[in-house]
Amino acid sequence: MLKLFQVVVSLLIVVVATTFGEDFNEGKIKQAIKGITWYNTAAFRIAAGGKTIFIDVNKPVKKDNADIILFTHDHDDHASASGIADILTDSTVIIAPAVVLEKRNLKKYNKKMITLKPLDSIVIDGVVIRAVYAYNIKKQWHSRSDNFVGYVITADGVTYYHTGDTERIPEMQSIVCDIIMLPLGQKYTMNSVEEAADVVADVKARVAIPMHWGEHEGTAADVAKFQKLMDDKKVICIVKKAK
Ligand SMILES: [Zn+2]
């Protein structure tokens, strides 16, 4: 009898914990989505874990105080020294593959700079930043040996994945995230909108935010197609307006 009681209690704890966990996370994810601003191409501002994080700023953005600035690679549509001039503070940390700091003239700012390569991790005041692979398999723009990166960021119990410029690659199978920011491809990144949709499934994202469209590659029609694929997979697709 005691054993049965123990089993029932354990089951109840599991049910309550699961339900609470899901609801709790749901609210967190909704909050997290509100904290994401898309500027253009792959440029984002993410407010998370009490930090203001910028990724791939490629042209000047509104004056702000960046705690952390991340760059995925050195291509000029992803990294610009003049772009970040108005968001630097005394304590801003710039994180990027070494080639970005060299080629994009970022050292002139004399800020704290951290270089990394795929699979390196950094923790800043509880915000976990993991660099992951980002490269082309069929196309030639970004090769694996370049050591360009995407970023998996965990803050406040929510995991964000900014893929950088990449096709669907095997390394994505070991990534799990709540929110993915990804290109829909054609010319420089994914080979099709369907491939981008497969990536969302690979990393088990619950929210997908298309990026890298409307300028150098990708059209509104691609976004509409992607949105439909996400609806079919019961993934929330957030189409941010470029700011
Ligand atoms: Zn690129």
Boltz pocket constraint, residues with backbone or C-beta under 6 A from the ligand:
constraints:
  - pocket:
      binder: B
      contacts: [[A, 73], [A, 75], [A, 78], [A, 141], [A, 142], [A, 165], [A, 188]]
      max_distance: 6.0
